[in-house]
Amino acid sequence: MTEIKLENIDFIINDKYILKDVTTTFQSGKITALIGPSGAGKTTLLKLINGLRSPSSGNIYIGDKAIDTFNLVALKKQIGMALQSAPMIQGTVYDNLNLPRVIFNDTLNKDDALKLLQQVNLDNISLVTDVKSLSGGQRQRLSIARTLVNKPEVLLLDEITSSLDPASVKEVEALIRQICDTFHVTIIWITHDVEQAKRITDEYCMLKDGQFVISGHSNELEMTEHEVLRAFLEGEIE
């Protein structure tokens, strides 16, 4: 299991602070909801954690290692990321599952690919199925399966259910909960759905205007007396 620590993180573009002095910890083996209004810096924070961007100042620790001491290949294997759009390459289900291995000049065993489909409740589709024929919910589950190919210790999720129908949302939520509980993966989930955060996550962390506001247990969200968090929960801050 892998704890993630951020210490005094600044991220500046064109003299503008996108993130400013962010210090927080994402608990090992837990699902943390990353919440806050649009433009708060949530997606930027995920990009810093998976090495797509580097902080202007401050330190990020993946487990007990500073992120800048990682070999980039090792970091990409340790941290998986799934996006709202569930982007796919042209081709089959297997082509997409194999992509993380191709990047590292390797090949995914077909039996392992089938096991991954089973893990995300897609064992009713074939490895040779064209991804164009998949529903939105199926594509999102395939995207999640693809992030699991390299057995990451950390999973970053960016609004992965916001474009799905209610039934697919429930399926994906149950899947993420199962992945966390079974493999003890540390999961950070950006969501604008406060009910989802209360329903499926263990912890929450709120950002506003690029700054850390508050964190805590998700089951305590309703009881908060924190002025800014309460305003966000009541829709006064969007």
N, C-alpha and C positions, 0 to 999 in steps of 0.2 A: 504493500500500500504506500501511497506517495502523497505527502503533504506539500502544498504550494504556499510559499511565503513571498509577499511583496513588501519591500521596505523602501519608503520614500520615493516612489516611482513618479518621475516626471516624463511626459512625452510632449515635445514642442514641435510645431510645424509653422514656419514663417512667423516666428516670434509669438505664436499663439499657443497657449496651454490646452492640449487636448486632454491630458491627465496631469494632475498636480498633487504631488506629495501623497500618493496613495499608499497606505500601509494597511495590509490585512492578511489574513491567513485562510486558505481554503482547506478544510479538514480532510484528512486521508480517508478514503473509502466511503465518502458521503456524497450526496447530491446537493450542490449549493445553487440556489436560484440567484442569478445576477440580475438585479432589477434596477429600475430607474427610468426617467423620462427619455424620450428620443434625444440623441445628441449628447448623452451623458458620458460617452466614452467606453461603453460596454464592449462593443466589437473590437475596438482598438486594444482593450485590455486582453482579450483572447488572443489577438495577433501577437502581442508581446509575449504571452505565455508559451505560444507554440513556435516562437522564433521567427515569425514572418516579419516582425519589426523589432527594433532594439530600442530600449528606453533611452531618453536623453540623459537621465541620471537616475540613480537608485539601483537596487539589487532585486533580482528575482531568483528564488531558490526552488528547484524541483527536487523534492526530498531534501537531502543535506548538501546538494551540489548547486553552486551558482550556475545559472543558465549559460553564462558566457564561457564556462569551462567544458560544455558539452561539445562533442563532435556533432555537426549538424545532422548527419545521417542517423546517429543514435538518438538524437532528440526527436526526429520525425517518426522514428519507430515507437518511441515511448509515449508520444502525445498524438491522439487522433482528433479530428475535427469534422463535424457534420454541419451543413448549412441549410438554411430555409429552402433554398432552391433545389437541393439534392441533385447537383449537376452530375450528368452521366456522359461518358464518351459513347460515340456511335458503336454499335455492335451488340453483343450478347450479354446476358447476365454474367457469364463467366469472364468475359473480357473486362467488365467493370470490377469484378471481385479480384481479378488478377493484377489490376493496375498498380496497387501498392507494392507488389512484388516486382513487376516490370521496372519500376522506378529504381529498384535496388538490384537490377540485373538478376532476378530470380524468377521462379515460377511457382504458382500456387497449385498444390496437388488437388486433383479433381475431387477426391474423397473429402479433403479438408474444406473445399468450396461447398460441397453438399452439407457438411456439418454446420457451416456458417449459415446457410439458408435455413436450416432447421432451427438454429438458435434464434433467428429473427422471424420465425413462423412464416417462412416462404418456401417450405418444402413441397408446396403444391405447384411450384413452377420449375421449369427445366433450366439447366445451365445454358442451353442453346437458345432460350427465349430472347427475342429481340427486346431491348429495353424500351423501345418506342411503344410497345404494347402494354406496358405496366401502368397501373393507376398511380395517382399521386402518393397514396399511402404505401403502395408497394415500392415505389422508387425511394421513398424516405427510409423504409426499412432496409432496402438494399444498400443505400448510402451508409446507414449505420453498420451493416454487416461489413462493408468495405473498410470502415475505420477500425474494425476488430481484427483484420487480417494479420497485422503485425503484433497482436496481443498488447495493446498499449496499456500503460498504467494510469493514464489521464485521458479523459474524453471531454472535449469542448463542444458544446451544442449552441448554435446561434439561431434562435427562433424556429426550431425545426418542425413545429406543429402549427405555425400560424396560418398556413395556407391549406390545411387539411380539413376534411369534414369531421364532425364530432366522433363518429365511430373510429376513424383512423387515428384521431387524437388519442383516444383511450387505448388503442392498440400500441401506439408508440410510447405512451407514458408507461404502460405495463412492461414493455420491452426494456426501457431504460432502467426501471426499478429492478427488473430481473438481472440485468447486466451488472448493476451496482452490487446487488446482494450476492450474486453468484461469484463474480470475479473480483469483487472488492476494488473496483475501479473508482478513482477520484473523478467526479463529474461536476463540471461547471456549466450551468444551463441558463443562457439568456432567454428571458421570457417577459412579455408584457402582460401576460395573463396571471393576475394575482391569485385567482382561484387555483390555477394550475400549480403555482408556487406553494400554496398551502396544502394542496392535495398530494403532491408527489415528491417534493424536495424535503431534505432534512434541515438545511440551513439556508439563510439568505444573506446577501450582501447588496447594499444599495449605493449607487453612484448618482451624483447630480452635478452638472457643470464640471465634469472631469475630476470631481473630488469624492473621496470616501465619506459617506454619511453615517451609516450604522450597519451592523451585522448582528445576527442572532439565530435562534431556532425558529424554523418556519411555522411551527405550531403556536408561536407567540405573536405572529403578525397581527392578528385581530385585536390583541390586547395592548398594542403599543400605545404609548403616550408621547412618543417622539413626534414633534410638531411637523417636521418635513416628511417623514415617513407616513404619518397619518394623512397629510394632504395628498400624497401620491396615491395611497390606497383608496381615497375617496374621489379620485379623479380630478382633483384641483390642479395637479401638476401633470402634464402630459409630455 
